[in-house]
Amino acid sequence: MSVIALFLLVALLIPILGIVVDSPIGRALARRLEGPQQTPPDVAALAKRVELLEAEVDDLNRSMQTLQDESAFLQRLLADPSSRATLQPPPGS
């Protein structure tokens, strides 16, 4: 009797296993078991371009700050010509 019960159990588990594997939960579990996927080359190239653009924006911000400092110095210099001897240029100029 136990052989028939075991055979019946295996026969019923096969379709149930097929349904679970084909379900969204089964697909998600399979993706998790596969491990991390490689990023597509398009995404990797895009990420590299974004990093380059961020570096360029940082450089532009530093240049703009330098120009603002120089402009402020010139404005102070033009505003009070009698204090030209006491004004010093901004550091790094």
C-alpha positions, 0 to 999 in steps of 0.5 A: 500500500505504501508503494501505491501512496508514494507513486500517487504522491509523486504523480500529484507533485509533478503537475503542482511543481510545474505550476509553481515553477511557471508562476511569477513566484517561481520565476522570481525565485529562479532569478534570485537563485541565478544570482546578480546579472551582468549589466547590459553594455548600454547601461554600463556606457550610460553610467560612464557618461553620467560619471563624466558629466558629473565630473565636468559639472564639478569642474564648471562649479569650481570655475564659476566660484573662482569667477565669482570671487574675482568679480567680487574683488573687482567690485570692491576695488571699483566701489572704493578707489581710496582703499586699493592699497589695502585690498588683496586679490583672492587667494589662488589668483 
